[in-house]
Amino acid sequence: MTEGGTRFGAVILAAGFSSRMGDFKPLMDLGGMAVLERCVRMFRDAGVERVLVVTGHRAPEVRAEAGRLGVPTIYNEGYEKGMFSSVRTAVSAMSGHDAFFLLPVDIPLVRPSTVTALLDEYDGRIAFPVFEGERGHPPLIPAALIPAILEHDGRGGLKTLLEGYRALDVPVWDRGILLDADTMTDFALLERRAARLHIGDRGEALALAAQSMPERGLAHGLAVAAVALRLGGELNRHGGNLDPDLIHNAALLHDVAKGCPGHEAAGGELLARFGLSGLSSIVAAHRDVPPPASGVLTEKEVVCLADKLVRCDRRVAVRDRFGEKLALYRCDEEACAAIRGRMDNALALVALVEAACGRGIEEILVGEAA
């Protein structure tokens, strides 16, 4: 990874009025911390040490919060003129870096992995994060463009200026690059999202899988996710309380580290580093999960069982799936004993699903996904 600590800086624009919000965005609480703090922490978690906050409206309060976080501020005397005035105020302070990130404070749920991806891919051009074909924030802007920014008259804003220069689009799996908070309705969406960042949404999981897994692994993950959703949906119809998004994302990404030694644990650790800690324990355990003593199935058991019901990208019976392994290792008694143990656990999970739903596993699997 490109070292972000000294070569790269970050500017957080927090000078505006928040006029459409009805509250002051930089200091609003979002999932237990101020919006400004979320932005600062994100850059620090990505290894960007030089973070500068631009203040304007209610500057003393923003300056106090920035001071608590240990980051410097710069005051935009002309903040009433709009965001580009804050950009011009800040960029001169970035001249000692190779490039700098620019993030409006009202886009507070960008993932550190997005900044890391931009640092990794930076080649001297403007670098934009892209999710589902759409550019978002924060762009990584070469310091060589500072004179042009200072000379720009502001018409069309920074976006218009940057469109005149070569740029690199960096695919990321982070929907947060597109989500800002102009109104309380927007903010309510961010609050719901903040509570589930550790799980991600289905589109993010699909993007991460497409970026991280070979075609065959992606096909397997999609098939396992479809089976897992059918199982989870049926269990929920019979009194369960399973999270469909958690099931989908963990199932889709369960083999994200396939090919690494101990790929189950490695996959769990990788997802934790990406900020998807809610998926980690499920992915780490997917090779073998014993039936719960309580008889109550969780997302972990559902994903594990779904994996045992899919070979490549096609459904298969549990006994057939393990029968192949037993035939392959027929001369290794220790390996066969371990395989039989995993098969017994999977069959026990099948029995629990059938008991909870009142019908056989094959009948369940022809149903509709959740």
Sequence and secondary structure as in RCSB ss.txt:
>XXXX:A:sequence
MTEGGTRFGAVILAAGFSSRMGDFKPLMDLGGMAVLERCVRMFRDAGVERVLVVTGHRAPEVRAEAGRLGVPTIY
NEGYEKGMFSSVRTAVSAMSGHDAFFLLPVDIPLVRPSTVTALLDEYDGRIAFPVFEGERGHPPLIPAALIPAIL
EHDGRGGLKTLLEGYRALDVPVWDRGILLDADTMTDFALLERRAARLHIGDRGEALALAAQSMPERGLAHGLAVA
AVALRLGGELNRHGGNLDPDLIHNAALLHDVAKGCPGHEAAGGELLARFGLSGLSSIVAAHRDVPPPASGVLTEK
EVVCLADKLVRCDRRVAVRDRFGEKLALYRCDEEACAAIRGRMDNALALVALVEAACGRGIEEILVGEAA
>XXXX:A:secstr
    TTTEEEEEE  S  TTTTS GGGSEETTEEHHHHHHHHHHHTT  EEEEEE TTHHHHHHHHHHHT  EEE
 TTGGG HHHHHHHHHGGGTTSSEEEEEETT TT  HHHHHHHHHH SSSEEEEEETTEE S  EEEGGGHHHHH
H   TTHHHHHHTTS EEEEE S GGGG   SSHHHHHHHHHHHTTTTT  HHHHHHHHHHHS HHHHHHHHHHH
HHHHHHHHHHHHTT    HHHHHHHHHTTTTTTTSTTHHHHHHHHHHHTT HHHHHHHHTTT     TT    HH
HHHHHHHHTEETTEE  HHHHHHHHHHHTTT HHHHHHHHHHHHHHHHHHHHHHHHHTS HHHHHTS   
